[in-house]
């Protein structure tokens, strides 16, 4: 039985197999405070850092950041907004953490529609400027909660060059269909003649002009997923019972091989120590 915050933290930080239901619920039921927000921020900041969440004994990345992301559903705060978005700035294959982070982005945007959505737009613009190919596509979830005043900036992003995820961005705006979207898509169409982007634009133009009758409007993921976290994760218990973690390595890692934690360092200079 979990009797203290520290016990809950220790359970989540060290559990390699199974889902720590009791510890997660204990933390979710606490009143939000500076200490727990700081803990969540630390988990997101270090989610892919082997020196924090890699187990040398088990040779796996521990799933603690995922469980803290579930805890965060009840402790939404702008203090960890940057760290949450930066979960999409690494090319790691951890689908469950990405999915949970997308869910959190949706909740954050609903609670802080001006401040958080502006932070997301800044994040998107920065990635486009760097010609990034990382999965910042997942941050687009926040657009569903954008305010009317933010759509000028949202539309201006469509004009930026080297936008890796432009087609998906168009799809999100095609779902939202905010006033001005049709005009903007028509303005863009000639620029992309002969490219797949033109197909996406024309499709949503047809939708908004009533020529596409089979259109099913999409909604934010946070509106689709079961709001009760246990209902969602109980469906995936096998993932955590049959294997020891969503990210793991079975092969032996040499001293001079890249560290399996994803830090980019040699194993001897990272988790081996």
C-alpha positions in Angstrom: 0.0 0.0 0.0 1.3 3.4 -1.0 1.5 5.6 2.1 3.7 8.6 1.0 4.7 10.7 -2.0 8.2 9.4 -1.8 7.1 5.8 -1.8 5.0 6.5 -4.9 7.9 8.2 -6.6 10.2 5.2 -5.8 7.7 2.7 -7.0 7.3 4.5 -10.4 11.0 5.2 -10.7 12.0 1.6 -10.3 9.2 -0.6 -11.6 10.2 -2.3 -14.8 7.3 -4.7 -15.3 3.6 -4.2 -14.9 1.6 -1.0 -14.4 2.0 0.8 -11.0 -1.7 1.6 -10.6 -1.6 2.4 -6.9 1.4 4.7 -7.1 -0.1 6.6 -10.1 -3.5 7.0 -8.4 -1.8 8.2 -5.2 0.0 11.0 -7.1 -3.0 11.9 -9.2 -5.1 12.3 -6.1 -2.7 14.8 -4.5 -3.3 18.5 -4.6 -1.0 20.1 -7.2 2.0 21.7 -5.6 5.5 22.9 -6.6 7.2 19.7 -5.7 5.1 17.4 -7.9 5.2 19.8 -10.8 9.0 19.8 -10.5 9.0 16.0 -10.5 6.9 15.9 -13.6 9.2 18.4 -15.3 12.2 16.4 -14.4 10.6 13.2 -15.8 9.8 14.8 -19.2 13.2 16.5 -19.4 15.0 13.2 -18.8 12.7 10.8 -20.5 15.3 9.7 -23.1 18.4 10.2 -21.0 19.9 6.8 -20.0 21.7 8.2 -17.0 18.3 8.7 -15.4 16.0 6.0 -16.6 18.2 3.3 -18.1 18.6 0.1 -16.0 22.1 -1.4 -16.3 20.9 -4.5 -14.6 17.9 -5.1 -16.8 19.4 -3.4 -19.9 16.2 -1.5 -20.6 14.8 2.0 -20.5 12.4 2.1 -17.5 8.9 3.3 -18.3 8.7 5.8 -15.5 8.3 8.9 -17.8 5.2 7.3 -19.3 3.7 6.9 -15.8 4.5 10.4 -14.8 2.8 11.6 -18.0 -0.3 9.8 -16.8 0.1 11.5 -13.4 0.4 14.8 -15.2 -3.2 14.6 -16.5 -4.3 15.7 -13.0 -1.5 18.3 -12.5 -1.5 20.3 -15.7 1.0 23.2 -15.5 2.8 25.6 -17.8 6.1 25.1 -15.9 6.7 21.9 -17.8 5.3 23.0 -21.2 8.7 23.2 -22.9 9.8 19.8 -21.5 6.5 18.2 -22.6 6.9 19.5 -26.2 10.5 18.4 -26.3 9.4 14.8 -26.0 8.7 15.3 -29.7 12.2 16.5 -30.5 13.9 13.2 -30.4 13.6 10.4 -32.9 12.9 7.6 -30.5 10.6 4.6 -31.1 8.4 4.8 -28.0 4.9 5.0 -29.3 3.2 4.8 -25.9 5.0 7.8 -24.5 4.3 9.7 -27.7 0.6 8.8 -27.5 0.4 9.9 -23.9 2.2 13.1 -24.6 -0.2 13.9 -27.4 -3.1 13.4 -25.0 -1.4 15.7 -22.5 -0.9 18.4 -25.2 -4.6 18.3 -25.9 -5.4 18.7 -22.2 -2.9 21.5 -21.8 -4.3 23.4 -24.8 -7.8 23.1 -23.4 -6.7 24.4 -20.0 -4.3 27.1 -21.3 -5.6 27.9 -24.7 -3.7 31.2 -25.1 -0.5 30.6 -23.3 0.1 27.0 -24.3 -1.1 27.2 -27.9 1.2 30.2 -28.4 4.1 28.1 -26.9 3.2 25.3 -29.4 3.1 27.7 -32.3 6.5 29.0 -31.3 7.8 25.4 -31.1 6.4 24.6 -34.5 8.0 27.7 -36.0 11.3 26.9 -34.4 11.4 23.4 -35.8 10.5 24.6 -39.3 13.3 27.2 -39.1 15.8 24.5 -38.2 14.4 22.3 -41.0 13.8 19.6 -38.4 12.5 16.2 -39.3 11.7 15.2 -35.7 8.1 14.3 -34.9 6.9 17.7 -33.8 3.9 16.8 -35.8 2.4 15.5 -32.5 2.2 19.0 -31.1 -0.4 20.0 -33.7 -3.0 18.5 -31.3 -3.0 21.9 -29.6 -4.5 23.6 -32.6 -7.9 22.2 -31.8 -8.1 24.6 -28.8 -6.7 27.7 -30.5 -8.5 30.9 -30.0 -9.8 33.1 -32.8 -7.0 35.6 -32.3 -4.3 32.9 -32.9 -5.5 31.9 -36.4 -3.6 34.7 -38.1 -0.3 33.2 -36.8 -1.6 29.7 -37.5 -2.3 30.5 -41.1 1.1 32.3 -41.5 2.9 29.1 -40.6 1.5 27.6 -43.8 3.7 30.0 -45.8 7.0 28.9 -44.2 9.5 27.0 -46.3 10.9 23.6 -45.4 7.8 22.6 -43.4 8.3 18.8 -42.9 4.8 18.1 -41.8 2.8 20.6 -43.9 0.3 18.1 -45.3 -0.7 17.0 -41.8 -0.9 20.6 -40.6 -3.3 21.2 -43.5 -5.4 18.2 -42.4 -5.7 19.5 -38.9 -6.9 22.9 -40.2 -9.2 21.1 -42.6 -10.8 19.4 -39.6 -11.1 22.7 -37.6 -12.4 24.7 -40.6 -12.0 28.0 -38.9 -13.2 31.1 -40.7 -10.6 32.1 -43.3 -9.4 28.5 -43.9 -11.1 28.2 -47.2 -9.7 31.4 -48.5 -6.2 30.6 -47.3 -6.3 27.1 -48.9 -7.4 28.6 -52.2 -4.6 31.1 -52.0 -2.0 28.3 -51.5 -3.3 25.9 -54.1 -1.4 27.3 -57.2 1.9 27.2 -55.4 1.7 23.4 -55.0 0.4 22.5 -58.4 1.5 18.9 -59.3 2.5 18.0 -55.7 0.7 15.9 -53.1 0.1 19.0 -51.0 -2.2 20.3 -53.8 -4.3 17.1 -53.5 -4.7 17.7 -49.7 -5.6 21.4 -50.3 -8.1 20.6 -53.0 -9.8 17.9 -50.9 -10.5 20.3 -48.1 -11.6 23.0 -50.5 -14.1 20.6 -51.9 -15.2 19.7 -48.3 -15.7 23.3 -47.3 -17.5 24.2 -50.6 -19.9 21.2 -50.2 -18.6 19.0 -53.1 -17.1 16.3 -50.8 -20.1 14.5 -49.1 -18.3 11.7 -47.4 -16.1 13.8 -45.1 -15.9 12.9 -41.5 -14.6 15.7 -39.3 -11.7 14.7 -37.0 -11.5 15.7 -33.4 -8.7 16.1 -30.9 -7.3 12.9 -29.5 -8.0 14.0 -26.0 -11.7 14.1 -26.9 -11.5 10.5 -28.4 -9.6 8.6 -25.7 -11.3 7.3 -22.6 -10.9 9.9 -19.9 -10.4 7.2 -17.3 -6.7 6.4 -17.6 -7.1 2.8 -16.2 -9.6 1.9 -18.9 -7.1 2.9 -21.5 -4.0 1.3 -20.1 -5.6 -1.9 -18.9 -6.0 -2.8 -22.6 -2.2 -2.8 -22.9 -1.3 -4.7 -19.7 0.3 -7.4 -21.9 2.9 -4.9 -23.2 4.2 -4.4 -19.7 3.8 -8.0 -18.4 5.3 -10.0 -21.3 8.2 -7.6 -21.9 10.0 -5.6 -19.3 9.6 -2.2 -20.9 8.4 -0.5 -24.1 12.0 0.3 -25.0 14.5 -2.5 -24.5 17.6 -4.1 -26.0 18.3 -7.8 -26.2 21.7 -7.7 -27.8 25.0 -7.3 -26.0 26.4 -3.8 -26.2 30.1 -3.3 -26.6 32.1 -0.7 -24.8 32.5 1.4 -27.9 29.0 0.9 -29.3 26.4 3.7 -29.1 24.6 3.6 -25.8 21.2 1.9 -26.1 19.7 4.7 -24.0 19.8 7.0 -27.0 22.1 9.6 -25.6 24.4 9.5 -28.6 27.4 8.7 -26.4 29.5 5.5 -26.4 28.3 2.9 -24.0 31.5 3.1 -22.0 31.0 6.9 -21.5 27.3 6.7 -20.6 25.3 3.9 -18.9 28.2 1.5 -18.5 29.4 3.9 -15.8 
